[in-house]
Every structure is written in structure tokens, then in C-alpha cells.
Amino acid sequence: MKYFKFLVMICFIGMLFSCGGDDDICESGEGTPRMKVAFKDLANGKETTVPLLYVAVDYGSGKVELGKFEKIASVLIPLRVDDSPYTDLYFRIEEKGVESHVRVSYTTKTQYVSPGCGIKKFYENLSPELIQSNPFLKVETGQNQIENEDKTNLFLLF
């Protein structure tokens, strides 16, 4: 009986010391940042809101719809995390309307964050190219690198 109490006490103490922090949860913005896209009026060059926006992204296996946004001034879009040097983005302002096709080229670098979050990818030397120009007529580059989600990286003009 004496040995049983000793064994239970050792197990209890072992469980107390084995409890770690929240290292397996990646909640505090430590993951790969998304690209921030904002909108400008072509006539005056000032930032504006879009009444309705549909966004799709090609992550290498076909287009994935990211959703419908209403009265939006900017949108955060995740880019590809594989070794592709570009991501194709598709924007439209009507549900069944024509869409603008933007290809964003970049170089990447990686950084180890933690066992739970793994590796964080940074995007540098952003270079957007407007392939299909309807309904958005022009693209402008904002911040040329994506290290966090604070700065606008791409402006779409219409």
C-alpha cells in the first residue's frame, strides 16, 4: 500500500510538470500573413469602398471562391504557400459578371516560428500584373513586401 501511494504521488507530480504552455496553438498572428487589397477610384486616385465584391484565388488546383463582401474598403487574401512564384486572383463586382484576373508574382523567404505554428512565409518583391481588365481597369503596388497585414499591398482601380 505504501508503494501504491508513492507511485500515485509520482504520477501526479509528473502530470503537473508535463503540462506545457499553449505552444501548440497558433493564434497570435504568428502565421503566414495575408495580402491586403484596397480599392481606388480611377478618376481621382482616392481610396474608396466597393459596394459588392466576389473574390476567388487559384491555389494550384483550380479556383477557390473566398466569398462575397459588401461595402468593403479592403480585403485580406491568403497567397499560395507552396513553391509557386505567383498567385492568380480573380475579382468581380456582380455574381454572374465578368471578372478581373490579377497575377501577383513574388519571391518568398521562410522563418521558423514554433512547433505549433511551424514555418511562417514572407513575400517580397510583389509584382502585380492585370491579365483581364474588366471590371477593374488598373492595378497599383502599395507595400512591396508582406511581413504583416497592416499595410496595403495592392490597389485595384475602377
Buried (B, 14 or more C-beta within 10 A) or exposed (E): EEEEEEEEEEEEEEEEEEEEEEEEEBEEEBBBBBBBBBBBEEEEEEEBEBEBBBBBBBBEEEEEEBEEBEEBEBBEBBBBBEEBEBBBBBBBBEEEEEBBBBBBBBEBEEEEBBEEBBEBBBBEEBEBEBEBBBBBEEBEEBBEBBBEBEEBBBBBBB
